[in-house]
Each structure stands twice: as C-alpha cells, then as structure tokens.
Amino acid sequence: MADEVDQQQTTNTVEEPLDLIRLSLDERIYVKMRNDRELRGRLHAYDQHLNMILGDVEETVTTIEIDEETYEEIYKVRTKKGVNLSSQIFFCI
C-alpha cells in the first residue's frame, strides 16, 4: 500500500523540466515555434531532444506586413487544422 502511494507521488512530481512534458502526455498542449508559428494538439510522445509527436493538430502562422502608404502593421493569421501534421515529428525550440 505504501509502495503504491510512493510510486504514484513519484510519477506526479516535477523534479526536472522534462517532467512537465511527461505530465502532459495525452493532453492538449500549445507549442510556440520560430517564425511566429504555433501548434495546438494532443501530445502522444516526445524524446529528450523535445521532438514531439502530436495528434489532432492545429497550426497557426502569423505574418506581419507593413502598409507602404500608412506604414501600419497588418497582421495576417493563417490556421490549418489536421493537415497531415498528426504523423509528423516536430522539433520545438
């Protein structure tokens, strides 16, 4: 009985940064990537290099353009849902 409690506490504790990712397995996560790319999806697996396998993925890409006449920033947001992203491995920095 005491061993089960100790084992459960060990699996739910955060001692290293990768433990936070381990606790997020099979949960929906948000990944911010370079070049204003964002991923939201269910975390299926990861490794020590933070390569991740995500399912049910939605990718959002934000681009900023400058209006040549007014010099105002124009934000364009493009979202893709589940387009062959679920079987790819992403390197997240």
C-alpha positions in Angstrom: 0.0 0.0 0.0 2.7 2.5 1.0 4.7 1.5 -2.1 1.8 2.3 -4.4 1.4 5.8 -2.8 5.1 6.4 -3.1 5.1 5.3 -6.7 2.1 7.5 -7.5 3.7 10.5 -5.9 6.9 9.9 -7.8 5.1 9.8 -11.1 3.2 13.0 -10.4 6.1 15.1 -9.1 8.2 17.6 -11.1 11.9 17.3 -10.4 13.3 18.1 -13.9 12.0 20.3 -16.7 11.1 17.3 -18.9 8.8 16.1 -16.1 6.4 18.8 -17.0 6.2 17.4 -20.5 5.8 13.9 -19.2 2.8 15.0 -17.1 1.3 16.5 -20.3 1.2 13.2 -22.2 -2.2 12.6 -23.8 -3.2 16.2 -23.0 -3.8 19.1 -25.4 -0.7 21.3 -25.5 0.4 24.6 -27.0 3.8 24.8 -28.7 5.3 28.2 -29.7 7.8 27.8 -32.5 10.1 30.0 -34.5 8.9 32.4 -37.2 5.6 33.1 -35.5 4.3 29.5 -35.8 2.1 27.9 -33.2 0.9 24.4 -32.8 -2.0 23.1 -30.7 -2.6 19.4 -30.4 -2.6 16.2 -28.3 0.9 15.1 -27.1 1.4 11.5 -28.0 5.2 11.1 -27.4 8.4 13.1 -27.0 12.1 12.5 -26.6 15.0 14.1 -24.7 15.6 16.5 -27.6 12.0 17.7 -27.4 11.0 16.1 -30.7 7.2 15.6 -30.3 4.5 13.6 -31.9 1.2 15.4 -31.8 -2.2 14.3 -32.9 -5.3 16.4 -33.8 -3.0 19.3 -34.7 -4.0 22.9 -35.5 -1.1 25.0 -36.9 -1.3 28.8 -36.8 1.1 31.0 -38.7 1.1 34.8 -38.1 2.7 37.1 -40.7 3.2 40.8 -40.3 3.2 43.1 -43.3 3.8 46.9 -43.4 1.3 49.0 -45.4 3.5 51.1 -47.7 1.2 54.1 -47.6 0.4 54.3 -43.9 3.3 52.3 -42.5 0.8 50.4 -40.3 1.4 46.8 -39.4 -1.0 44.4 -40.9 -1.3 41.0 -39.1 -2.4 38.0 -41.2 -3.2 34.8 -39.3 -3.5 31.5 -41.2 -4.7 28.4 -39.5 -4.5 24.8 -40.7 -6.4 22.0 -38.9 -5.2 18.4 -39.0 -3.4 18.6 -42.4 -1.1 15.7 -42.2 0.6 17.2 -39.1 -0.5 14.4 -36.8 2.0 11.9 -38.0 5.0 14.3 -38.3 7.7 14.8 -35.7 8.2 18.5 -34.8 11.4 19.9 -33.4 10.5 22.6 -30.9 12.9 25.2 -29.6 
